[in-house]
Each structure stands twice: as structure tokens, then as C-alpha cells.
Amino acid sequence: MPHLLVRGVSVEQMKQISSPLVEELAAICQCGTDNFTIEVLSTTAVFAGSVVESFPFIEVAWFERGLETRDRFAQALSRHVRETGVAEIEVAFKTYREDSYYLNGERCFE
């Protein structure tokens, strides 16, 4: 954990940055790189009766680490994605509560 859900950015773009991105994010979060999951979602956006390009948007699902860490994480993530040629990116955080997180039916945190 953290889990990044990516849309509006291609698989090739994310592959290009995935290693340096995760290295930097792991340093920011003070955790191992194996804690990260990145999923590039295939989406179809529609507007006014037409198919349009999906807007670059990344949702980060994680356990809260504080405002300073969140700011640094969003800045690093945005910088890496923009380096692939994406002009604008939005990032949103979804925070899990530790007492509501289960692994194989068992609470992970007591």
C-alpha cells in the first residue's frame, strides 16, 4: 500500500516512469518499493454524445501519512507523469481506516 489507480495515461507512459517513480515515492513514504501497486485502467470517456480522451487522473488509495507527506507524494507523482509529455494531471487521495482494512478476512491492524 499505496495503490495507484491511473486513467488517462497510457500503459507505455507508466511503464517508462514506474521504476524511478516508485523509488521516489517509497523514499517519501519511508517504506519498501514492494508496498506499491500501480494499475493503469482502460476507460472510455464520453462527452456530448462523443467518445473523448480520458483526462489524466490518478487516485491514490493509502493509509494517511500526514499533509507534508501527501504534498510531497502528489508533487513527485505529478512531476514524473508530466515528464512523459502529459500536460496536466490531477491526483486525489482516498484514505483507508486501519480498523476497516482486512486481509483474507482478518483485520490487519488491532
Secondary structure, DSSP 8 states (H G I E B T S, - for coil): --EEEEESS-HHHHHHHHHHHHHHHHHHHTS-GGG-EEEE----EEETTEEE----EEEEEEE---HHHHHHHHHHHHHHHHTTT-S--EEEEEEE-GGG-EETTEES--
